[in-house]
Each structure stands twice: as structure tokens, then as C-alpha cells.
């Protein structure tokens, strides 16, 4: 064929609820995001490696086993294994472009290259670190309050005009699995888990209900830090710099 590529990449299944539903039906999909180590193609597993026409696919379908999944997806058993068909629901991002046209009559041409004209100030004119710290303290003083239990409550000091923040759930889940495996090998999983239980008992953290409003959510990966000379030998540290590809971290 004279065309190098005729199809776009097919996304993997990364919906944990959908993968659990497949598991309940006893269905294993080799190229799901939770089973990357079992993918038949080590290089570019997202790419399409073979196309089957309608004259061939019928010979591969078993026909007697079809599972209708939530969201309109259908799992079909073939002689090569299970395959999932249908359209995934993907949140679409809306973008808007703004075109600004300026008519310059009196200004000198050289002024077009002046930083002051286009609103950019020299580094020395930007806010100093002390000014930023004072702004953070003022924001804290304006927003701090106490709840019915006597605990202090304050909102996060978001940076004005910050870039969109993704939830990073897939990244956090991958990091958590690696963390659990490492703790199991070192025999510290129970001690690490005990820290979270103590935080839960002291109301430092709380369990998020599955039916909670999750329009604005962000998952932070964490890992253990060991200190033999401390009363707490092991404690979790959250990674505020973690981010998905082409996205921003919560620190940014």
C-alpha cells in the first residue's frame, strides 16, 4: 500500500470501573492499560498492527459469547481472544482563539519592539520573593476560618491564571502499585498503612466517597521516607511535582 498510515491510534482501556466489569465477567483484554506487561507488541502498543476486513473477521468471531457493557460497549469473544467494540466517551476540550488587530498611526516602528509598549516589565520590576510571601500571608488571613470541630480551614492559594490541572489519577495509580510492591518486598507495608490509619483516626485525612462531587479533583502520588532517628520511622511524602505528559503539576 502507498499509504504509510491509514488509521489513527486506538486508545487503550483505562477506565478502572470498566476494567473491573470485564474482570467480573471473566474477560481478559491483553492490551488494557492495567496489563501492559502482557501486550503482544512491545513497541508502540497503541498503534494498529493489522487490519481485518469484513470478509475475514466473520471467521474469527465465535458468536456464542457477547457481553453488553455499560456505556454502550460490547465485548465479543473471538478465536484470538476477547475484543471490546464501541465508542469510548471522551471529554472534549473546547478551545477559543482570540485575534487582536492594532492600527498604529503615530507610534514609531521601533516602539513595537519595546517591552514597555507590549506590557512586559523588566525582571527587577516583578514581584520580589518577600512581596509574594506577604501576599500569601494576606490571602491566608482573609480566608482562614474555624469549623464546628474547632479545626482551622483555609483554601489553597491558587496562582492567578494558572494552567488547567488534570486529575493525574492514572499516574497516581501506577505509582501506588509500584510503591506497594516495594513496601511488600521490604516488609514495611503494614507500618506504612498504619500511618494512614492513624491520620484517618485523627481526622487529618478523610475517605472520599465514590458518589462525591469530583468535577475538580487531583490525585497526588506518594512514597515512603525512612528516618531511623525519628519517632516515626516511616512516613508518606506527597509528590506535588508529579504530572502527566503535556500537563502541569500542582506545584506549577
N, C-alpha and C positions, 0 to 999 in steps of 0.2 A: 504494500500500500504506500502511496506517496505522502500520506499524512503521518507525521510522527506521533501525534496525539489527537484523538478524536473524542475523548471523554474527559470530563473533569474528575478529580479525585473523589472517591466515595468516602464520606465521613464514617469513623468508627462509632460503635455504640458506646456512649459514655454516660448514659442515664443510669444511675445506680438502681433506681426503682425498677426500671425496665429489665436490667440485667438480673435482678433478684426474681422478677416474674418469670424470666426464662429458666432460671435455676429451679424454681418451684415446679415447672413443667418437665424438669429433667433435660433441658435443652442446653447444649454447649456450643457456642459460636467461637470459632478459633481466632478470629481477628478482632474480638471485642477489646476495648481499651483495658479491661481488667485482666486480660490473658495475653499480653504482648509477647511473653516468652514462648508461647505456643504457636505463634504465627508462622505460616509456612514460608513466608518471604521475609528474610532478614533485612533486605534493603527496600526502603520505600514501601512499607506495608499498606499505606493509604492508597497507593496507585492501583489502577486496574491492570492486571497482568494478562487476562484473557477475556474475550467477548464470546458469548454463546448466542447463536441465533435461535429464532423460534423453531427452526427445523431440527435443532439439537436438544434444546432444553427440555422438550417433552419426554425424551428418552431418559433423562436424569431424574425426573420427578417420580417419587414413589406413589403419591396420590392419596394414600390412605391416612396420612398424618398431616393435618393442618391445624395450627393453633392461632386463634384470633387474639391479639394482644391489645392492650389499651392504646389509645391514640391512633387507631386505625391501622397499626402494623400487623403483619401476618407472618408467622413462622412456618416454613414449609420444609419437610424432610425430603432430601434427595439422596441418591446413591453416593454422593460425595460428602454428605453431612447436612446439617441444618443450615438454612439461609433465611434471613429476615428481609421481607419485602415491604415497601410502603414509603411514605414520605415523613421524615422527621420534622417535628415542629421546632424551628429555629427562630430565635428572636432576631428581628431585623433592626439594624441600626439606621436611623434616619440622619442624613447629613444635609446641611444647607450651606450654600455658598453665597458670600456677600461680595458684591463688586462695587468698589468705590472709585468714582471718577472725579478728578480735580481739574479745574480750569485755572491755570496760573497765567496772570497777565503782567503783574507788576514786579513780582519777585524775581530775583536774579537766578539764573540757571544754577550757579554754584550753591545756592541755598538748598537746592534739592538734595544735596549730599550732606547737609548739616544735621547732626544728631538732634540738636535742639528743635529744629523745624519739625521733625517727624516724631517728637515726643520721647526720645531716648536720652536719658541723663547719663552723665559720666559715673563710673563706679563710686567715686568719692561722694557723690550726691545721693547714693542709695542709702537705705536704712542701715544703720550700724547694728552690730550684734546686741549692743545694750538696748537700743531702741526696740528691737524685736522682742527681747526679754521683757521689757516694760509693757509692750503691747500684749504679750501672753499673760502677764500678771493682771493687767486690767481686764482682759477677757475672762480670766478665772474669777476675779472679784465680782464681775457683773452677772455671771451665770451660776455661781455656786449656790447650793441650797441644801436643806436637810429634809429627808423623807420622814415618814411616820415612825420608822425604827430608829431614828436619830443618826442615820448614816448620811455622810456628805455626798451630794450628787452634783456632777458637773459635766457639761458636754465636751466632746473632743474639740480641740482648737483647730478647725479645718483651715487650710490655706485658701485664701480667696482666689477664685478662678482655677482651682486645682483640676487636673485632668480626670476623666472618668475612671472610677475604681471598679475593677472586675471582682467577682466573688472569690476567685482562686480556689474553689472547692476541690477541683481535680488535683491541683498541685499539692494542697494540704493533705488529701487522702494518700497520694503517693508517698509523701514524706513521712506520714504517720505509719504506713506499712513498713517502710524501711526502719523507722525508729523502733517499732515493736519487735521486729526481727533482731535488731541489735541488742535490745534490752533482754530478750529471751536468751540470746547466746551468752550474755554476761551475767544472767541470773538476777537482774535488777528490775525486772518488770513489775513485781509486786511492790517494791519500795517506791517506784516512780508513780504507780497507780495510787498508792496511799496518799501521796501529796495532793492529788486532785480530789480525793475523797475528803481530806481534811479541809481543803478550800471550800468544798461543797457544804460541809457541816458548819463552817464559819461564815457562810453566805458571802464569801469572796467571789465565787462564781456561781452561776445557776444554769440549769439544764434548759436548753431552748426546745420548746415544744414543737412537734412536727407541723402542727397547724398554725404556727405563729406567722405573723406578717413578715415575709422575707424579701420584700422589694429591694431593700438596701441592706445587703449582707456581705460580709467579707470574712474569709477563713484564714487564720494565721497559723502557719506551721510552727511546731515547737520541737525542741530536742533537749535532752538532759545535760546538765553540767554537774560535775562531781567536785566536791570540796571536802576532803577528809578532816580538815581542821575546823569545820563548821558544825554547828548543832544539827543543821540539815545537810546530810551527806550528799543528797541528790536533789536537784530542783529543776523545774522546767524553765526554759528560756524561749521566748517567742521571737520569731524572725520577722521583724517589721519591714525588712528589705526584700522579702520574697515577692516575686511577681511572675506572671505568665509572660510568654513571648509577646512583644509589641504592646505591653501594658505598663502601668505604673504601680509602684508599691505604695503601701500606706504611709511609709516614711516620706515619700515624694509628694 
